[in-house]
Amino acid sequence: MLNLRNCWKINQSVAVALVLSSVLPVPVCAQLPPFLQEEALPSFETEVIPPRADEFPASQFPNDYILKPGDRLEINVFGFEEFTGLLKVVLPDGNITMPLIGSFKAADKTPTEVQQELTILLEKDYLVEPVVTVTLESSRPVVVNVAGEVERPGPVQLNSLTTNLGRNNQGNSDRRLPTVSAAVIAAGGVTRRADISQIVLRRSLAGGKSVTTTINFWESLQSDTIVQDLLLQDGDSVFVPRLAADATIESKLLARSALAPETVRVRVAGEVKRPGEVEVTPESSLSSAVAIAGGPTVDADLEEVRFIRLTEEGVVEEQEVDLSTLTDNYQIQEGDVIFVPRSGRAERLDYAGRFSGPIRALLDLLRVFTPLPIGGN
């Protein structure tokens, strides 16, 4: 049997030469040029830009996809039934098991790297000219880290691409793609201080390298530009920077965008019908928060509403706001406090009521002990 181990090459033209070797009367290795006879492993380094969401599903699994435990591979070797349709899950230790080969390290490699290395191992001692294909049959959930100006920074879990393809049988009805915008929304949305024109995606590649890409979502909010939302992989990092002091991004437009949190929590106290914590949309005004709290009571003094906010520096800011027309230009933030005081007239009536209460009780008591006139005279 002809051993073609020394004939493994990177070039596709070499593959053609190896196929022809099975019908040539002389050893192929003797006919190949010397530079094709060198024993060398192919280079796996890549600088692939993450694919856009609008390219899905054509580019469902990018070439730089790094395998981790939980990924499921489909492995085929053309012409060998025992190596056809193998479904292998990457185990927690990063390995898969293969017939003849045994345990094989697949984690931290791309499917292409696994395919190339399996070809070498099978060709070394077992098969002649094996044609190996390795595809990602289903991927693990996408867990990425979101940092910077988001409401809840930290790791978030998104759907895998195979969830969106409907390959899993878990009954998950959420078909949102694992994109940069989906990660930001899963982290609670951006804060008012976020610079969405320079969101950074960082991805680790094989060989310890990484690639960063900057995404400008602001253009899509102020023009008809279609944002190039990028697909995420497990282990990616998303960073939302803080807005510069001289930036021109409008906070109200940002608050109405899909990247903003759905609601923010504020506390409304005093003379409202349902005092307490309420959830309002980020673009809401003080008047809107008062309305969501049930509106003012009949005793409310809307001309002297107190608005309290804790700044990032830990300073408590308080100002008096006139809401008598139930309109204002303020924009609510998470943690704001609105206090609707009681009107002076209502306070005076309360005082009069408290003062007259004991007197009325005393008069009632005296009437009880006053003797009735005899004979009606």
C-alpha positions as a printed NumPy array, in Angstrom:
array([[  0.   ,   0.   ,   0.   ],
       [  1.355,   3.412,  -0.983],
       [  2.017,   5.681,   1.985],
       [  1.387,   9.287,   0.968],
       [  2.225,  10.907,   4.312],
       [  5.1  ,  12.89 ,   2.848],
       [  2.916,  14.109,   0.024],
       [  0.51 ,  16.144,   2.228],
       [  0.449,  19.758,   1.051],
       [ -1.406,  22.96 ,   1.652],
       [ -2.217,  23.732,  -1.958],
       [ -5.364,  22.517,  -3.639],
       [ -3.271,  21.67 ,  -6.694],
       [ -1.473,  19.089,  -4.593],
       [ -4.78 ,  17.38 ,  -3.825],
       [ -5.308,  16.969,  -7.549],
       [ -1.843,  15.462,  -7.873],
       [ -2.543,  13.003,  -5.06 ],
       [ -5.752,  11.842,  -6.742],
       [ -3.839,  11.257,  -9.99 ],
       [ -1.23 ,   9.269,  -8.093],
       [ -3.602,   6.335,  -7.736],
       [ -3.527,   5.725, -11.495],
       [  0.094,   6.626, -12.27 ],
       [  2.512,   3.695, -12.735],
       [  5.319,   5.258, -10.708],
       [  5.323,   6.67 ,  -7.185],
       [  3.849,  10.138,  -7.126],
       [  6.375,  11.431,  -4.642],
       [  9.148,  10.903,  -7.112],
       [  7.354,  13.006,  -9.719],
       [  6.362,  15.962,  -7.541],
       [  8.562,  19.064,  -7.386],
       [ 10.837,  19.206,  -4.311],
       [  8.943,  22.116,  -2.687],
       [  5.775,  19.992,  -2.697],
       [  7.563,  17.11 ,  -0.975],
       [  8.405,  19.078,   2.16 ],
       [  6.605,  17.812,   5.239],
       [  4.876,  20.846,   6.75 ],
       [  1.608,  21.562,   8.452],
       [ -0.641,  24.204,   6.92 ],
       [ -0.993,  27.608,   8.526],
       [ -4.298,  28.178,  10.301],
       [ -3.953,  31.891,  11.064],
       [ -6.765,  34.061,   9.772],
       [ -8.028,  37.634,  10.005],
       [-11.626,  37.106,   8.937],
       [-13.993,  40.007,   9.688],
       [-17.134,  38.813,  11.522],
       [-20.022,  38.309,   9.07 ],
       [-23.005,  40.639,   8.978],
       [-26.419,  39.59 ,  10.203],
       [-27.943,  40.287,   6.787],
       [-25.67 ,  37.584,   5.336],
       [-27.276,  34.883,   7.458],
       [-27.723,  31.994,   6.81 ],
       [-25.264,  31.986,   3.893],
       [-22.391,  32.615,   6.302],
       [-23.953,  30.886,   9.282],
       [-20.619,  29.609,  10.602],
       [-17.634,  31.863,   9.846],
       [-14.307,  30.356,   8.903],
       [-12.777,  31.564,  12.167],
       [-15.348,  29.824,  14.411],
       [-13.441,  28.414,  17.405],
       [-14.73 ,  25.099,  18.723],
       [-15.484,  24.723,  22.43 ],
       [-17.195,  22.062,  24.591],
       [-20.817,  21.659,  23.567],
       [-20.271,  22.115,  19.822],
       [-21.416,  19.213,  17.676],
       [-19.484,  18.151,  14.568],
       [-20.473,  16.044,  11.591],
       [-17.503,  14.121,  10.223],
       [-17.406,  12.25 ,   6.907],
       [-14.652,  10.388,   5.071],
       [-15.556,   9.797,   1.456],
       [-15.683,   6.125,   0.497],
       [-15.432,   4.753,   4.043],
       [-18.789,   3.828,   5.558],
       [-17.481,   3.514,   9.107],
       [-16.37 ,   7.167,   8.911],
       [-19.549,   8.512,   7.309],
       [-22.112,  10.614,   9.173],
       [-20.267,  10.631,  12.468],
       [-21.818,  13.098,  14.939],
       [-19.336,  14.047,  17.611],
       [-19.891,  16.435,  20.525],
       [-16.867,  18.28 ,  21.862],
       [-16.605,  16.977,  25.421],
       [-15.883,  19.12 ,  28.51 ],
       [-12.204,  18.171,  28.245],
       [-12.155,  19.526,  24.672],
       [-11.819,  16.138,  22.973],
       [-13.838,  14.042,  20.561],
       [-13.411,  10.299,  20.008],
       [-12.799,   8.855,  16.571],
       [-12.62 ,   5.241,  15.332],
       [ -8.997,   4.049,  14.995],
       [ -7.628,   7.395,  16.17 ],
       [ -9.259,   7.437,  19.608],
       [ -9.373,  10.665,  21.614],
       [ -8.614,  13.757,  19.559],
       [ -8.333,  17.388,  20.702],
       [-10.914,  19.551,  18.903],
       [-11.412,  22.482,  21.264],
       [ -9.708,  25.812,  20.474],
       [ -9.551,  24.88 ,  16.783],
       [-11.672,  25.786,  13.781],
       [-13.626,  23.064,  11.937],
       [-11.194,  23.524,   9.037],
       [ -8.225,  22.863,  11.331],
       [ -9.9  ,  19.732,  12.699],
       [-10.556,  18.564,   9.151],
       [ -6.943,  19.086,   8.116],
       [ -5.476,  17.413,  11.184],
       [ -7.824,  14.42 ,  10.927],
       [ -6.775,  14.005,   7.321],
       [ -3.124,  13.852,   8.356],
       [ -3.768,  11.384,  11.192],
       [ -5.896,   9.044,   9.065],
       [ -3.466,   9.184,   6.167],
       [ -0.483,   8.542,   8.393],
       [ -1.282,   4.982,   9.395],
       [ -4.712,   3.902,   8.221],
       [ -6.146,   5.239,   4.961],
       [ -4.893,   6.175,   1.524],
       [ -5.813,   9.618,   0.269],
       [ -8.712,  10.166,   2.672],
       [-11.135,  12.91 ,   1.708],
       [-12.319,  14.276,   5.054],
       [-15.057,  16.835,   5.642],
       [-15.817,  18.361,   9.034],
       [-18.842,  20.649,   9.455],
       [-20.421,  22.237,  12.496],
       [-23.742,  20.426,  12.87 ],
       [-24.888,  22.495,  15.868],
       [-23.217,  25.134,  17.959],
       [-23.167,  25.809,  21.676],
       [-25.078,  28.799,  23.125],
       [-23.358,  32.125,  22.529],
       [-22.077,  33.685,  25.758],
       [-20.441,  37.084,  25.319],
       [-19.273,  39.793,  27.698],
       [-20.805,  43.254,  27.364],
       [-19.045,  46.127,  29.131],
       [-19.139,  49.903,  29.205],
       [-22.221,  52.097,  29.029],
       [-24.959,  49.494,  29.338],
       [-27.476,  49.122,  32.155],
       [-26.333,  45.639,  33.249],
       [-22.718,  45.018,  32.169],
       [-21.389,  41.48 ,  32.321],
       [-21.848,  38.12 ,  30.562],
       [-25.044,  37.552,  28.58 ],
       [-26.266,  34.397,  26.852],
       [-27.703,  34.597,  23.352],
       [-29.173,  32.075,  20.954],
       [-26.786,  29.998,  18.906],
       [-26.985,  30.208,  15.128],
       [-28.379,  26.688,  14.985],
       [-31.253,  27.785,  17.247],
       [-32.218,  30.288,  14.582],
       [-31.959,  27.606,  11.937],
       [-34.458,  25.539,  13.929],
       [-32.038,  22.644,  14.321],
       [-32.398,  22.237,  18.05 ],
       [-35.369,  20.49 ,  19.628],
       [-35.665,  22.561,  22.779],
       [-38.771,  24.44 ,  21.643],
       [-37.085,  27.834,  21.863],
       [-39.312,  30.324,  20.088],
       [-36.873,  33.25 ,  20.298],
       [-35.301,  33.467,  16.837],
       [-33.219,  36.584,  17.269],
       [-29.768,  36.24 ,  15.795],
       [-26.789,  36.511,  18.169],
       [-25.712,  39.959,  16.987],
       [-23.965,  42.925,  18.584],
       [-27.26 ,  44.777,  18.983],
       [-28.896,  41.704,  20.547],
       [-26.063,  41.52 ,  23.094],
       [-26.466,  45.198,  23.985],
       [-30.22 ,  44.76 ,  24.435],
       [-29.68 ,  41.63 ,  26.547],
       [-27.41 ,  43.727,  28.803],
       [-30.318,  46.061,  29.52 ],
       [-29.693,  48.52 ,  26.698],
       [-27.359,  51.488,  26.54 ],
       [-27.286,  54.33 ,  29.03 ],
       [-27.791,  57.986,  28.103],
       [-24.021,  58.422,  28.187],
       [-23.321,  55.722,  25.582],
       [-21.468,  56.483,  22.357],
       [-23.184,  54.098,  19.949],
       [-21.095,  55.375,  17.043],
       [-18.013,  53.495,  18.292],
       [-19.164,  50.165,  19.722],
       [-16.225,  47.759,  19.691],
       [-16.414,  44.015,  19.001],
       [-13.362,  41.981,  20.018],
       [-12.927,  38.362,  18.946],
       [-10.204,  35.893,  19.889],
       [ -8.781,  33.844,  17.034],
       [ -6.827,  30.633,  16.843],
       [ -3.186,  30.967,  17.807],
       [ -3.783,  33.562,  20.507],
       [ -4.56 ,  36.381,  18.087],
       [ -7.591,  38.661,  18.16 ],
       [ -9.426,  41.03 ,  15.847],
       [-11.418,  44.144,  16.752],
       [-14.155,  45.783,  14.715],
       [-15.917,  49.105,  15.336],
       [-19.635,  49.461,  14.588],
       [-21.485,  52.766,  14.117],
       [-25.136,  52.396,  15.091],
       [-25.683,  56.158,  15.294],
       [-25.739,  56.556,  11.511],
       [-28.817,  54.368,  11.236],
       [-30.698,  56.554,  13.755],
       [-30.187,  59.861,  11.996],
       [-30.205,  58.77 ,   8.347],
       [-31.362,  55.991,   6.042],
       [-28.031,  54.181,   6.415],
       [-28.404,  50.456,   7.113],
       [-26.233,  49.458,  10.032],
       [-23.901,  46.508,   9.494],
       [-24.862,  44.503,  12.565],
       [-22.361,  41.673,  13.072],
       [-22.934,  38.083,  14.146],
       [-21.354,  37.075,  17.442],
       [-19.578,  33.917,  18.506],
       [-19.19 ,  32.417,  21.939],
       [-16.398,  34.202,  23.808],
       [-16.697,  37.547,  21.978],
       [-16.535,  40.836,  23.886],
       [-18.612,  43.949,  23.197],
       [-17.609,  47.345,  24.621],
       [-19.842,  50.427,  24.553],
       [-17.682,  53.537,  25.172],
       [-18.75 ,  56.66 ,  27.027],
       [-19.898,  59.677,  25.059],
       [-17.344,  62.464,  24.792],
       [-18.237,  65.836,  26.265],
       [-18.294,  67.499,  22.844],
       [-20.268,  64.717,  21.096],
       [-23.393,  65.553,  19.118],
       [-25.498,  62.461,  19.833],
       [-29.007,  63.467,  20.941],
       [-30.026,  61.78 ,  24.165],
       [-33.752,  61.821,  23.349],
       [-33.219,  60.184,  19.968],
       [-30.986,  57.591,  21.589],
       [-33.637,  56.94 ,  24.259],
       [-36.195,  56.152,  21.542],
       [-33.894,  53.759,  19.718],
       [-33.984,  49.969,  19.832],
       [-30.664,  49.976,  21.714],
       [-32.134,  51.84 ,  24.687],
       [-33.59 ,  49.924,  27.637],
       [-37.296,  49.213,  27.37 ],
       [-38.004,  50.897,  30.704],
       [-36.233,  52.726,  33.512],
       [-37.323,  52.773,  37.155],
       [-38.143,  55.979,  39.011],
       [-39.887,  56.702,  42.326],
       [-42.906,  58.96 ,  42.534],
       [-43.944,  60.003,  46.045],
       [-46.343,  62.414,  47.677],
       [-49.728,  63.426,  46.343],
       [-50.21 ,  60.879,  43.564],
       [-52.819,  58.147,  43.455],
       [-50.377,  55.232,  43.309],
       [-47.126,  56.358,  44.967],
       [-44.067,  54.13 ,  44.715],
       [-41.643,  52.845,  42.102],
       [-42.86 ,  52.964,  38.517],
       [-41.356,  51.866,  35.208],
       [-41.355,  54.36 ,  32.358],
       [-39.794,  54.462,  28.907],
       [-36.374,  56.175,  28.768],
       [-37.657,  59.171,  26.796],
       [-40.397,  59.906,  29.332],
       [-40.792,  63.266,  31.08 ],
       [-41.569,  64.028,  34.714],
       [-45.225,  64.562,  33.829],
       [-45.354,  61.124,  32.202],
       [-43.987,  59.495,  35.359],
       [-46.607,  61.301,  37.479],
       [-49.34 ,  60.134,  35.086],
       [-48.131,  56.507,  35.246],
       [-48.26 ,  56.779,  39.052],
       [-51.996,  57.375,  38.74 ],
       [-51.869,  61.13 ,  38.333],
       [-52.041,  63.827,  41.025],
       [-54.598,  63.786,  43.803],
       [-57.024,  66.688,  44.348],
       [-54.729,  67.963,  47.122],
       [-51.538,  67.998,  44.98 ],
       [-49.51 ,  71.169,  44.509],
       [-48.178,  70.745,  40.96 ],
       [-46.499,  74.151,  40.934],
       [-43.825,  73.105,  43.409],
       [-42.936,  69.525,  42.447],
       [-39.491,  68.526,  43.684],
       [-37.235,  66.62 ,  41.288],
       [-34.277,  64.757,  42.863],
       [-31.405,  63.061,  40.993],
       [-28.199,  61.392,  42.174],
       [-25.313,  62.272,  39.817],
       [-22.459,  59.941,  38.875],
       [-20.233,  61.841,  41.283],
       [-22.573,  60.954,  44.157],
       [-23.997,  64.478,  44.467],
       [-27.725,  64.84 ,  45.12 ],
       [-29.292,  67.453,  42.858],
       [-32.728,  68.844,  43.707],
       [-34.813,  71.375,  41.852],
       [-38.352,  72.688,  41.911],
       [-40.424,  72.125,  38.78 ],
       [-43.807,  73.557,  37.785],
       [-45.995,  70.748,  36.436],
       [-49.277,  72.633,  36.668],
       [-49.791,  72.229,  32.907],
       [-48.774,  68.538,  33.129],
       [-46.071,  69.123,  30.499],
       [-42.304,  69.538,  30.816],
       [-39.068,  69.08 ,  28.86 ],
       [-37.165,  66.982,  31.41 ],
       [-35.977,  63.483,  30.514],
       [-36.202,  60.764,  33.142],
       [-33.176,  58.714,  34.193],
       [-32.888,  55.494,  36.155],
       [-33.173,  56.188,  39.887],
       [-34.797,  59.632,  39.688],
       [-37.201,  60.681,  42.472],
       [-40.275,  62.902,  41.975],
       [-42.087,  64.306,  45.013],
       [-45.491,  65.945,  44.585],
       [-46.206,  68.058,  47.705],
       [-49.523,  68.768,  49.326],
       [-51.108,  72.133,  48.575],
       [-51.238,  74.821,  51.274],
       [-55.021,  74.86 ,  51.217],
       [-55.19 ,  71.119,  51.848],
       [-52.698,  71.426,  54.697],
       [-54.783,  74.172,  56.336],
       [-57.907,  72.061,  56.064],
       [-56.067,  69.144,  57.575],
       [-54.883,  71.314,  60.444],
       [-58.389,  72.612,  61.017],
       [-59.723,  69.086,  60.951],
       [-57.12 ,  67.887,  63.446],
       [-57.852,  70.855,  65.76 ],
       [-61.64 ,  70.538,  65.587],
       [-61.632,  66.803,  66.139],
       [-60.975,  66.854,  69.925],
       [-63.431,  69.767,  70.434],
       [-66.165,  67.904,  68.576],
       [-65.548,  64.824,  70.693],
       [-65.752,  66.878,  73.89 ],
       [-69.029,  68.456,  72.824],
       [-70.47 ,  65.05 ,  72.048],
       [-69.401,  63.826,  75.492],
       [-71.041,  66.803,  77.218],
       [-74.269,  66.159,  75.38 ],
       [-74.308,  62.638,  76.729],
       [-74.077,  63.742,  80.349],
       [-76.394,  66.811,  80.073],
       [-79.665,  66.012,  81.979],
       [-82.8  ,  66.146,  79.923],
       [-85.48 ,  68.715,  80.944],
       [-88.315,  67.294,  83.126],
       [-91.733,  67.348,  81.664],
       [-90.407,  68.731,  78.461],
       [-90.011,  72.236,  80.02 ]])
